[in-house]
């Protein structure tokens, strides 16, 4: 089912398809190749008959027709802002916005933040890059749209973030989960106080998988003494399209009326029903987009449906992102997401710091066992041999793969205020 909340009419989808056919050379060519027309769409579910759009196509489109590509549906003169995607692989791609696109992004992102509990009385420390990253300016706009107070700290400013909590009585932290972990450690080391003493009442995370991992979430909530809610989106479609409510049992789809969603099997592309326990890749279709509307865009976000009803009363499925399909590894036929390894490592905090990396000597996704994992031991680790054995046993027992764990001192692995790289591709590094 594509319109899980029943808010998009088939006429609106036809209008978007006609718009693509008339204004996007990229999609006009796709439609001709498939022999399709907007009038062929009789039901919302007929969208599944149309071709997918993948990230590689968008990159090639911009290389062949700069600056915004053949998929752009307006001239550059109508574009008032440009963002860039920040994927973990491949070159970044530009995303243009018209005034209407900015308004749409602001309103649907504000809905997501309000789903997470943001109110006009909140003061938000926004610790994300305010440059090209869509988790920056668009979220700033959305926070202000809700009436809440925005403190745009940006990145590389941990001292100012702490100052905002202390002197402005800011009560909400919005960042990546990696930065929320980093800032907690920074507060302890720099100020010799516990993060919970800063009075943070809510932590809102996104920009990377992790906020929904049980061990990561438990650590953040223990450190900060505040509930954690997660949001999910992307640069290509919209900054935040899924968000958790106060129940904190999975993310609701919050971009209703502006975006259609599908769940598909990653390898075959076959549709997967939004049912309890279902897993698959999220696919998005823009409904109210002018500059760069996308049709059946494969996000590479692999999610699990954790429920279809919620005590909050919101309709539709609740999901949790468990990783990126382009980061998934296959060890003797077993699918392994790096985030699952991180969850195991984080579970043993404070005997570990939670920091880890998977080392790949050859391109994936297939990896010969054992899977090489580097993890930092924590300050309370007393017997490293036992800790290593325990980690390897947990990975084997829970994920069904053999791992060779190397323990390194705290602070050895790189920290990031943006997206943390959980895979180190040694084969790409100069020898």
C-alpha positions as a Markdown table, in Angstrom:
| # | Residue | x | y | z |
|---|---|---|---|---|
| 1 | Unk | 0.0 | 0.0 | 0.0 |
| 2 | Unk | 1.5 | 3.3 | -1.1 |
| 3 | Unk | -0.6 | 6.0 | 0.6 |
| 4 | Unk | -0.7 | 4.6 | 4.0 |
| 5 | Unk | -2.7 | 7.4 | 5.5 |
| 6 | Unk | -5.1 | 8.0 | 2.6 |
| 7 | Unk | -4.3 | 11.7 | 2.2 |
| 8 | Unk | -3.1 | 11.8 | -1.4 |
| 9 | Unk | -5.7 | 11.7 | -4.2 |
| 10 | Unk | -5.0 | 10.0 | -7.5 |
| 11 | Unk | -5.7 | 13.3 | -9.3 |
| 12 | Unk | -2.8 | 15.0 | -7.3 |
| 13 | Unk | -0.4 | 12.2 | -8.3 |
| 14 | Unk | -1.5 | 12.4 | -12.0 |
| 15 | Unk | -0.8 | 16.2 | -11.8 |
| 16 | Unk | 2.7 | 15.5 | -10.5 |
| 17 | Unk | 3.3 | 12.9 | -13.3 |
| 18 | Unk | 2.1 | 15.3 | -16.0 |
| 19 | Unk | 4.4 | 18.0 | -14.5 |
| 20 | Unk | 7.3 | 15.6 | -14.7 |
| 21 | Unk | 6.5 | 14.7 | -18.3 |
| 22 | Unk | 6.3 | 18.3 | -19.3 |
| 23 | Unk | 9.2 | 19.8 | -17.4 |
| 24 | Unk | 11.8 | 17.1 | -16.6 |
| 25 | Unk | 13.7 | 15.7 | -19.6 |
| 26 | Unk | 14.9 | 12.9 | -17.4 |
| 27 | Unk | 11.4 | 11.6 | -16.6 |
| 28 | Unk | 10.0 | 12.4 | -20.0 |
| 29 | Unk | 12.6 | 10.0 | -21.4 |
| 30 | Unk | 11.8 | 7.4 | -18.8 |
| 31 | Unk | 8.1 | 7.6 | -19.6 |
| 32 | Unk | 8.7 | 7.3 | -23.3 |
| 33 | Unk | 10.9 | 4.2 | -22.8 |
| 34 | Unk | 8.2 | 2.5 | -20.8 |
| 35 | Unk | 5.3 | 3.7 | -23.0 |
| 36 | Unk | 3.6 | 5.4 | -20.1 |
| 37 | Unk | 1.4 | 8.4 | -19.6 |
| 38 | Unk | -0.1 | 10.1 | -16.5 |
| 39 | Unk | -3.5 | 9.1 | -17.7 |
| 40 | Unk | -2.5 | 5.4 | -17.3 |
| 41 | Unk | -2.6 | 5.9 | -13.5 |
| 42 | Unk | -6.1 | 4.9 | -12.3 |
| 43 | Unk | -5.3 | 4.1 | -8.7 |
| 44 | Unk | -2.6 | 5.2 | -6.3 |
| 45 | Unk | -1.3 | 1.6 | -6.2 |
| 46 | Unk | -0.7 | 1.7 | -10.0 |
| 47 | Unk | 2.4 | 3.8 | -9.1 |
| 48 | Unk | 4.2 | 0.5 | -8.5 |
| 49 | Unk | 4.1 | -0.2 | -12.2 |
| 50 | Unk | 6.4 | 2.8 | -12.9 |
| 51 | Unk | 10.2 | 2.5 | -13.0 |
| 52 | Unk | 12.4 | 3.2 | -9.9 |
| 53 | Unk | 14.8 | 6.2 | -9.7 |
| 54 | Unk | 18.2 | 5.4 | -8.2 |
| 55 | Unk | 20.9 | 7.7 | -6.8 |
| 56 | Unk | 23.4 | 6.8 | -9.5 |
| 57 | Unk | 21.0 | 8.0 | -12.2 |
| 58 | Unk | 20.7 | 11.4 | -10.5 |
| 59 | Unk | 24.5 | 11.7 | -10.2 |
| 60 | Unk | 24.9 | 10.9 | -13.9 |
| 61 | Unk | 22.1 | 13.3 | -14.8 |
| 62 | Unk | 24.0 | 16.2 | -13.1 |
| 63 | Unk | 27.3 | 15.2 | -14.8 |
| 64 | Unk | 25.7 | 15.2 | -18.2 |
| 65 | Unk | 23.6 | 18.3 | -17.7 |
| 66 | Unk | 25.0 | 20.6 | -14.9 |
| 67 | Unk | 24.3 | 22.2 | -12.6 |
| 68 | Unk | 21.1 | 20.4 | -11.3 |
| 69 | Unk | 20.7 | 17.7 | -14.0 |
| 70 | Unk | 18.2 | 16.6 | -16.5 |
| 71 | Unk | 15.8 | 15.6 | -13.7 |
| 72 | Unk | 15.5 | 19.3 | -12.6 |
| 73 | Unk | 12.1 | 20.6 | -13.6 |
| 74 | Unk | 12.7 | 24.3 | -13.3 |
| 75 | Unk | 15.4 | 26.7 | -14.6 |
| 76 | Unk | 18.1 | 27.9 | -12.2 |
| 77 | Unk | 16.5 | 31.3 | -12.2 |
| 78 | Unk | 13.6 | 29.9 | -10.2 |
| 79 | Unk | 15.9 | 28.2 | -7.6 |
| 80 | Unk | 16.4 | 30.1 | -4.3 |
| 81 | Unk | 18.4 | 27.5 | -2.4 |
| 82 | Unk | 20.7 | 24.6 | -3.2 |
| 83 | Unk | 21.5 | 21.8 | -0.8 |
| 84 | Unk | 23.7 | 18.7 | -1.3 |
| 85 | Unk | 23.3 | 15.1 | -0.4 |
| 86 | Unk | 25.9 | 13.7 | 2.0 |
| 87 | Unk | 26.0 | 10.0 | 1.3 |
| 88 | Unk | 28.8 | 7.8 | 2.7 |
| 89 | Unk | 29.7 | 6.7 | -0.8 |
| 90 | Unk | 30.0 | 8.4 | -4.2 |
| 91 | Unk | 30.1 | 12.0 | -5.1 |
| 92 | Unk | 27.6 | 14.4 | -3.6 |
| 93 | Unk | 24.6 | 15.6 | -5.7 |
| 94 | Unk | 22.9 | 19.0 | -5.7 |
| 95 | Unk | 19.3 | 19.5 | -4.7 |
| 96 | Unk | 17.5 | 22.7 | -5.8 |
| 97 | Unk | 14.5 | 24.3 | -4.1 |
| 98 | Unk | 12.0 | 26.9 | -5.3 |
| 99 | Unk | 10.2 | 29.1 | -2.9 |
| 100 | Unk | 7.3 | 26.6 | -2.8 |
| 101 | Unk | 9.7 | 23.8 | -2.2 |
| 102 | Unk | 11.2 | 25.6 | 0.8 |
| 103 | Unk | 7.7 | 26.2 | 2.2 |
| 104 | Unk | 6.7 | 22.5 | 1.7 |
| 105 | Unk | 10.0 | 21.3 | 3.3 |
| 106 | Unk | 9.5 | 23.7 | 6.3 |
| 107 | Unk | 5.9 | 22.7 | 6.9 |
| 108 | Unk | 6.4 | 18.9 | 6.7 |
| 109 | Unk | 9.6 | 19.1 | 8.7 |
| 110 | Unk | 7.8 | 21.1 | 11.4 |
| 111 | Unk | 5.1 | 18.4 | 11.5 |
| 112 | Unk | 7.9 | 15.8 | 12.2 |
| 113 | Unk | 9.4 | 17.9 | 15.0 |
| 114 | Unk | 5.9 | 18.4 | 16.5 |
| 115 | Unk | 5.4 | 14.7 | 16.4 |
| 116 | Unk | 8.6 | 14.4 | 18.4 |
| 117 | Unk | 7.0 | 16.7 | 21.0 |
| 118 | Unk | 8.5 | 20.1 | 20.1 |
| 119 | Unk | 6.4 | 23.0 | 21.4 |
| 120 | Unk | 6.7 | 26.8 | 21.1 |
| 121 | Unk | 8.0 | 27.0 | 24.7 |
| 122 | Unk | 11.1 | 24.9 | 23.8 |
| 123 | Unk | 14.6 | 26.3 | 23.3 |
| 124 | Unk | 16.5 | 24.1 | 20.8 |
| 125 | Unk | 20.3 | 23.8 | 20.6 |
| 126 | Unk | 20.7 | 22.8 | 16.9 |
| 127 | Unk | 24.1 | 21.1 | 16.7 |
| 128 | Unk | 24.1 | 20.2 | 13.0 |
| 129 | Unk | 26.0 | 21.7 | 10.1 |
| 130 | Unk | 24.2 | 24.8 | 8.8 |
| 131 | Unk | 26.0 | 24.6 | 5.4 |
| 132 | Unk | 24.8 | 22.3 | 2.6 |
| 133 | Unk | 23.4 | 19.5 | 5.0 |
| 134 | Unk | 19.6 | 19.3 | 4.9 |
| 135 | Unk | 19.6 | 18.6 | 8.6 |
| 136 | Unk | 20.9 | 22.2 | 9.0 |
| 137 | Unk | 19.0 | 25.2 | 7.6 |
| 138 | Unk | 15.7 | 23.3 | 6.7 |
| 139 | Unk | 15.5 | 22.1 | 10.3 |
| 140 | Unk | 16.3 | 25.6 | 11.6 |
| 141 | Unk | 13.4 | 26.9 | 9.4 |
| 142 | Unk | 11.1 | 24.2 | 10.7 |
| 143 | Unk | 11.9 | 24.9 | 14.4 |
| 144 | Unk | 11.2 | 28.6 | 13.9 |
| 145 | Unk | 7.9 | 27.7 | 12.1 |
| 146 | Unk | 6.7 | 25.8 | 15.2 |
| 147 | Unk | 7.3 | 28.9 | 17.3 |
| 148 | Unk | 10.1 | 27.3 | 19.3 |
| 149 | Unk | 13.3 | 29.2 | 20.0 |
| 150 | Unk | 16.2 | 28.2 | 17.7 |
| 151 | Unk | 19.9 | 28.4 | 18.9 |
| 152 | Unk | 21.8 | 27.6 | 15.7 |
| 153 | Unk | 25.1 | 26.3 | 17.2 |
| 154 | Unk | 26.2 | 24.3 | 14.1 |
| 155 | Unk | 29.2 | 21.9 | 14.3 |
| 156 | Unk | 32.6 | 22.3 | 15.9 |
| 157 | Unk | 31.1 | 24.4 | 18.7 |
| 158 | Unk | 30.6 | 22.1 | 21.7 |
| 159 | Unk | 31.6 | 24.8 | 24.2 |
| 160 | Unk | 29.0 | 27.1 | 22.8 |
| 161 | Unk | 26.4 | 24.3 | 23.0 |
| 162 | Unk | 27.1 | 23.8 | 26.7 |
| 163 | Unk | 27.0 | 27.5 | 27.2 |
| 164 | Unk | 23.5 | 27.6 | 25.6 |
| 165 | Unk | 22.3 | 25.0 | 27.9 |
| 166 | Unk | 23.7 | 26.8 | 30.9 |
| 167 | Unk | 22.9 | 30.4 | 30.2 |
| 168 | Unk | 19.9 | 30.3 | 27.9 |
| 169 | Unk | 18.2 | 27.4 | 29.7 |
| 170 | Unk | 17.9 | 25.5 | 26.4 |
| 171 | Unk | 16.1 | 22.3 | 27.0 |
| 172 | Unk | 16.3 | 20.4 | 23.6 |
| 173 | Unk | 19.3 | 19.0 | 21.8 |
| 174 | Unk | 18.9 | 18.3 | 18.1 |
| 175 | Unk | 21.8 | 16.5 | 16.5 |
| 176 | Unk | 23.0 | 13.2 | 15.1 |
| 177 | Unk | 23.2 | 10.4 | 17.6 |
| 178 | Unk | 26.9 | 10.3 | 17.2 |
| 179 | Unk | 27.2 | 13.9 | 18.3 |
| 180 | Unk | 24.9 | 13.4 | 21.2 |
| 181 | Unk | 27.3 | 10.6 | 22.4 |
| 182 | Unk | 30.3 | 12.8 | 21.7 |
| 183 | Unk | 28.9 | 15.8 | 23.5 |
| 184 | Unk | 28.1 | 13.8 | 26.6 |
| 185 | Unk | 31.8 | 12.6 | 26.8 |
| 186 | Unk | 32.9 | 16.2 | 26.1 |
| 187 | Unk | 30.9 | 17.5 | 29.0 |
| 188 | Unk | 32.4 | 15.0 | 31.4 |
| 189 | Unk | 35.9 | 15.6 | 30.3 |
| 190 | Unk | 35.8 | 19.4 | 29.8 |
| 191 | Unk | 33.5 | 20.4 | 32.7 |
| 192 | Unk | 33.8 | 17.4 | 35.0 |
| 193 | Unk | 30.0 | 17.3 | 35.4 |
| 194 | Unk | 27.4 | 14.8 | 34.3 |
| 195 | Unk | 25.5 | 15.7 | 31.1 |
| 196 | Unk | 22.2 | 15.3 | 32.9 |
| 197 | Unk | 23.1 | 18.3 | 35.0 |
| 198 | Unk | 22.6 | 20.6 | 32.0 |
| 199 | Unk | 18.9 | 20.3 | 32.2 |
| 200 | Unk | 18.2 | 18.8 | 28.8 |
| 201 | Unk | 14.6 | 17.6 | 28.6 |
| 202 | Unk | 14.5 | 16.1 | 25.2 |
| 203 | Unk | 17.0 | 14.8 | 22.6 |
| 204 | Unk | 16.0 | 14.7 | 19.0 |
| 205 | Unk | 18.3 | 12.8 | 16.7 |
| 206 | Unk | 18.6 | 12.0 | 13.0 |
| 207 | Unk | 20.9 | 12.2 | 10.0 |
| 208 | Unk | 22.2 | 8.6 | 10.5 |
| 209 | Unk | 20.9 | 5.3 | 11.8 |
| 210 | Unk | 21.5 | 4.8 | 15.5 |
| 211 | Unk | 18.9 | 6.7 | 17.4 |
| 212 | Unk | 16.7 | 3.6 | 17.4 |
| 213 | Unk | 19.4 | 1.1 | 18.4 |
| 214 | Unk | 18.4 | 0.0 | 21.9 |
| 215 | Unk | 21.9 | 0.2 | 23.4 |
| 216 | Unk | 22.7 | 3.6 | 21.9 |
| 217 | Unk | 19.4 | 5.0 | 23.0 |
| 218 | Unk | 19.7 | 3.6 | 26.5 |
| 219 | Unk | 23.2 | 5.1 | 26.8 |
| 220 | Unk | 22.0 | 8.5 | 25.6 |
| 221 | Unk | 19.0 | 8.5 | 27.9 |
| 222 | Unk | 21.2 | 7.5 | 30.9 |
| 223 | Unk | 23.8 | 10.1 | 30.1 |
| 224 | Unk | 21.4 | 13.0 | 29.5 |
| 225 | Unk | 18.5 | 12.0 | 31.7 |
| 226 | Unk | 16.2 | 12.8 | 28.9 |
| 227 | Unk | 14.0 | 10.8 | 26.4 |
| 228 | Unk | 15.4 | 10.3 | 22.9 |
| 229 | Unk | 13.3 | 10.5 | 19.8 |
| 230 | Unk | 14.4 | 9.7 | 16.2 |
| 231 | Unk | 13.6 | 11.3 | 12.8 |
| 232 | Unk | 14.4 | 10.0 | 9.3 |
| 233 | Unk | 14.6 | 11.7 | 5.9 |
| 234 | Unk | 17.0 | 12.5 | 3.2 |
| 235 | Unk | 18.3 | 15.3 | 1.0 |
| 236 | Unk | 16.7 | 14.1 | -2.1 |
| 237 | Unk | 13.1 | 14.1 | -1.0 |
| 238 | Unk | 12.7 | 15.9 | 2.4 |
| 239 | Unk | 14.7 | 16.4 | 5.5 |
| 240 | Unk | 12.4 | 14.5 | 8.0 |
| 241 | Unk | 9.6 | 12.3 | 6.8 |
| 242 | Unk | 9.4 | 9.9 | 9.7 |
| 243 | Unk | 9.4 | 10.8 | 13.4 |
| 244 | Unk | 8.7 | 9.2 | 16.8 |
| 245 | Unk | 6.0 | 10.3 | 19.1 |
| 246 | Unk | 6.1 | 10.3 | 22.9 |
| 247 | Unk | 5.5 | 6.6 | 22.9 |
| 248 | Unk | 9.0 | 6.2 | 21.4 |
| 249 | Unk | 8.2 | 2.8 | 19.8 |
| 250 | Unk | 9.1 | 3.5 | 16.2 |
| 251 | Unk | 8.7 | 6.4 | 13.7 |
| 252 | Unk | 5.5 | 7.5 | 12.2 |
| 253 | Unk | 5.2 | 8.7 | 8.6 |
| 254 | Unk | 4.8 | 12.5 | 9.0 |
| 255 | Unk | 5.1 | 13.8 | 5.4 |
| 256 | Unk | 1.4 | 12.9 | 4.6 |
| 257 | Unk | 0.0 | 14.7 | 1.6 |
| 258 | Unk | 3.4 | 15.7 | 0.2 |
| 259 | Unk | 5.1 | 12.3 | -0.2 |
| 260 | Unk | 4.1 | 8.7 | -1.0 |
| 261 | Unk | 6.0 | 5.8 | 0.4 |
| 262 | Unk | 6.5 | 2.2 | -0.5 |
| 263 | Unk | 8.4 | -0.7 | 1.0 |
| 264 | Unk | 10.2 | -3.0 | -1.4 |
| 265 | Unk | 12.5 | -6.1 | -1.2 |
| 266 | Unk | 16.0 | -4.6 | -1.7 |
| 267 | Unk | 17.2 | -7.2 | -4.2 |
| 268 | Unk | 14.1 | -7.8 | -6.4 |
| 269 | Unk | 12.3 | -4.5 | -5.9 |
| 270 | Unk | 9.1 | -6.4 | -5.3 |
| 271 | Unk | 6.6 | -4.6 | -3.0 |
| 272 | Unk | 6.4 | -5.5 | 0.7 |
| 273 | Unk | 3.2 | -4.9 | 2.6 |
| 274 | Unk | 3.5 | -2.5 | 5.6 |
| 275 | Unk | 2.7 | -5.2 | 8.2 |
| 276 | Unk | 4.1 | -5.9 | 11.6 |
| 277 | Unk | 7.6 | -7.4 | 11.3 |
| 278 | Unk | 8.0 | -6.6 | 7.6 |
| 279 | Unk | 11.5 | -5.5 | 6.4 |
| 280 | Unk | 12.5 | -3.7 | 3.3 |
| 281 | Unk | 13.8 | -0.6 | 1.6 |
| 282 | Unk | 11.9 | 2.7 | 1.7 |
| 283 | Unk | 10.9 | 4.1 | -1.7 |
| 284 | Unk | 9.6 | 7.7 | -2.0 |
| 285 | Unk | 7.6 | 9.7 | -4.5 |
| 286 | Unk | 7.3 | 13.4 | -4.4 |
| 287 | Unk | 3.7 | 14.8 | -4.8 |
| 288 | Unk | 4.2 | 18.6 | -4.3 |
| 289 | Unk | 7.7 | 19.3 | -5.5 |
| 290 | Unk | 8.7 | 21.8 | -8.2 |
| 291 | Unk | 12.5 | 21.8 | -8.7 |
| 292 | Unk | 13.6 | 18.2 | -8.3 |
| 293 | Unk | 10.6 | 15.9 | -7.9 |
| 294 | Unk | 11.5 | 12.3 | -7.7 |
| 295 | Unk | 9.4 | 9.3 | -8.8 |
| 296 | Unk | 9.8 | 6.0 | -6.9 |
| 297 | Unk | 13.2 | 7.0 | -5.4 |
| 298 | Unk | 15.1 | 4.2 | -3.8 |
| 299 | Unk | 16.4 | 5.6 | -0.5 |
| 300 | Unk | 18.6 | 2.6 | 0.4 |
| 301 | Unk | 17.3 | 3.0 | 4.0 |
| 302 | Unk | 16.5 | -0.5 | 5.3 |
| 303 | Unk | 13.7 | -0.5 | 7.8 |
| 304 | Unk | 11.6 | -2.8 | 9.9 |
| 305 | Unk | 7.9 | -2.2 | 10.6 |
| 306 | Unk | 7.6 | -2.4 | 14.4 |
| 307 | Unk | 3.8 | -1.8 | 14.5 |
| 308 | Unk | 0.8 | -0.6 | 12.7 |
| 309 | Unk | -1.1 | 0.8 | 15.6 |
| 310 | Unk | 0.0 | 3.3 | 18.3 |
| 311 | Unk | -1.4 | 4.5 | 21.6 |
| 312 | Unk | -1.0 | 8.1 | 20.4 |
| 313 | Unk | -3.7 | 7.5 | 17.8 |
| 314 | Unk | -1.7 | 8.4 | 14.7 |
| 315 | Unk | -2.5 | 6.1 | 11.7 |
| 316 | Unk | -0.2 | 4.1 | 9.6 |
| 317 | Unk | 2.9 | 2.0 | 10.3 |
| 318 | Unk | 5.7 | 2.7 | 12.7 |
| 319 | Unk | 9.2 | 1.9 | 11.5 |
| 320 | Unk | 12.8 | 1.7 | 12.7 |
| 321 | Unk | 15.8 | 2.2 | 10.4 |
| 322 | Unk | 18.3 | -0.7 | 10.9 |
| 323 | Unk | 20.8 | 0.5 | 8.3 |
| 324 | Unk | 21.6 | 1.3 | 4.7 |
| 325 | Unk | 21.2 | -1.4 | 2.1 |
| 326 | Unk | 24.4 | -0.1 | 0.4 |
| 327 | Unk | 26.3 | -0.6 | 3.7 |
| 328 | Unk | 24.9 | -4.1 | 4.3 |
| 329 | Unk | 27.5 | -6.9 | 4.3 |
| 330 | Unk | 26.9 | -10.6 | 3.6 |
| 331 | Unk | 29.0 | -13.1 | 5.6 |
| 332 | Unk | 28.4 | -16.7 | 4.5 |
| 333 | Unk | 24.9 | -15.8 | 3.4 |
| 334 | Unk | 24.0 | -13.8 | 6.5 |
| 335 | Unk | 23.1 | -10.2 | 6.1 |
| 336 | Unk | 24.9 | -7.9 | 8.6 |
| 337 | Unk | 24.3 | -4.2 | 9.1 |
| 338 | Unk | 27.2 | -2.2 | 10.7 |
| 339 | Unk | 24.6 | -0.6 | 13.0 |
| 340 | Unk | 23.9 | -4.1 | 14.5 |
| 341 | Unk | 27.6 | -4.5 | 15.3 |
| 342 | Unk | 27.6 | -1.1 | 17.0 |
| 343 | Unk | 24.5 | -2.0 | 19.0 |
| 344 | Unk | 26.4 | -5.1 | 20.4 |
| 345 | Unk | 29.5 | -3.0 | 21.2 |
| 346 | Unk | 27.4 | -0.3 | 22.8 |
| 347 | Unk | 25.6 | -2.8 | 24.9 |
| 348 | Unk | 28.8 | -3.4 | 27.0 |
| 349 | Unk | 29.2 | 0.3 | 27.8 |
| 350 | Unk | 31.0 | 1.4 | 30.1 |
| 351 | Unk | 33.4 | -1.5 | 29.5 |
| 352 | Unk | 33.4 | -0.3 | 25.9 |
| 353 | Unk | 33.1 | 3.3 | 24.7 |
| 354 | Unk | 30.7 | 2.2 | 22.0 |
| 355 | Unk | 33.0 | 3.4 | 19.3 |
| 356 | Unk | 33.7 | 0.7 | 16.6 |
| 357 | Unk | 34.6 | 0.2 | 12.9 |
| 358 | Unk | 34.4 | -2.7 | 10.5 |
| 359 | Unk | 37.6 | -3.1 | 8.5 |
| 360 | Unk | 37.1 | -4.2 | 4.9 |
| 361 | Unk | 40.2 | -5.2 | 2.8 |
| 362 | Unk | 38.1 | -5.9 | -0.3 |
| 363 | Unk | 34.9 | -4.4 | -1.7 |
| 364 | Unk | 31.6 | -5.8 | -0.3 |
| 365 | Unk | 28.9 | -6.8 | 0.1 |
| 366 | Unk | 30.3 | -10.3 | 0.5 |
| 367 | Unk | 32.9 | -10.7 | 3.2 |
| 368 | Unk | 34.9 | -13.8 | 4.1 |
| 369 | Unk | 34.7 | -14.6 | 7.8 |
| 370 | Unk | 35.7 | -13.6 | 10.3 |
| 371 | Unk | 34.4 | -10.1 | 10.1 |
| 372 | Unk | 37.2 | -7.8 | 11.3 |
| 373 | Unk | 35.9 | -5.4 | 13.9 |
| 374 | Unk | 37.9 | -2.7 | 15.8 |
| 375 | Unk | 36.3 | -1.6 | 19.1 |
| 376 | Unk | 37.4 | 0.7 | 21.9 |
| 377 | Unk | 37.5 | -0.6 | 25.4 |
| 378 | Unk | 36.2 | 1.6 | 28.1 |
| 379 | Unk | 37.6 | 2.9 | 31.4 |
| 380 | Unk | 35.9 | 0.1 | 33.3 |
| 381 | Unk | 37.4 | -2.7 | 31.2 |
| 382 | Unk | 39.5 | -4.8 | 33.6 |
| 383 | Unk | 40.2 | -8.0 | 31.5 |
| 384 | Unk | 40.6 | -7.2 | 27.8 |
| 385 | Unk | 40.9 | -10.9 | 26.9 |
| 386 | Unk | 37.5 | -11.7 | 28.5 |
| 387 | Unk | 35.9 | -8.6 | 26.9 |
| 388 | Unk | 37.1 | -9.6 | 23.5 |
| 389 | Unk | 35.8 | -13.1 | 23.9 |
| 390 | Unk | 32.4 | -11.7 | 25.2 |
| 391 | Unk | 32.1 | -9.4 | 22.2 |
| 392 | Unk | 32.9 | -12.1 | 19.7 |
| 393 | Unk | 30.4 | -14.4 | 21.4 |
| 394 | Unk | 27.6 | -11.8 | 21.4 |
| 395 | Unk | 28.2 | -11.1 | 17.7 |
| 396 | Unk | 28.1 | -14.8 | 16.8 |
| 397 | Unk | 25.1 | -15.5 | 19.0 |
| 398 | Unk | 23.0 | -12.6 | 18.0 |
| 399 | Unk | 24.0 | -11.9 | 14.4 |
| 400 | Unk | 25.1 | -15.4 | 13.4 |
| 401 | Unk | 28.5 | -14.4 | 12.1 |
| 402 | Unk | 32.1 | -14.9 | 13.2 |
| 403 | Unk | 34.0 | -11.8 | 14.2 |
| 404 | Unk | 37.6 | -11.1 | 14.9 |
| 405 | Unk | 37.5 | -8.2 | 17.4 |
| 406 | Unk | 40.5 | -6.0 | 18.1 |
| 407 | Unk | 40.3 | -3.9 | 21.2 |
| 408 | Unk | 42.0 | -0.4 | 21.1 |
| 409 | Unk | 42.3 | 2.3 | 23.8 |
| 410 | Unk | 39.6 | 4.9 | 24.3 |
| 411 | Unk | 39.9 | 7.8 | 21.8 |
| 412 | Unk | 41.6 | 5.8 | 19.1 |
| 413 | Unk | 38.8 | 5.7 | 16.6 |
| 414 | Unk | 37.7 | 9.0 | 14.9 |
| 415 | Unk | 34.7 | 10.9 | 16.3 |
| 416 | Unk | 32.3 | 12.9 | 14.2 |
| 417 | Unk | 29.9 | 15.7 | 14.8 |
| 418 | Unk | 28.1 | 14.6 | 11.6 |
| 419 | Unk | 27.7 | 11.0 | 10.3 |
| 420 | Unk | 30.0 | 8.5 | 11.9 |
| 421 | Unk | 31.7 | 6.1 | 9.4 |
| 422 | Unk | 31.1 | 2.6 | 10.7 |
| 423 | Unk | 33.0 | 1.0 | 7.8 |
| 424 | Unk | 36.7 | 1.7 | 7.0 |
| 425 | Unk | 37.4 | 0.6 | 3.5 |
| 426 | Unk | 41.1 | -0.2 | 3.6 |
| 427 | Unk | 41.2 | -1.0 | -0.1 |
| 428 | Unk | 40.4 | 2.6 | -1.0 |
| 429 | Unk | 43.3 | 4.0 | 1.1 |
| 430 | Unk | 46.6 | 4.8 | -0.5 |
| 431 | Unk | 49.3 | 2.2 | 0.3 |
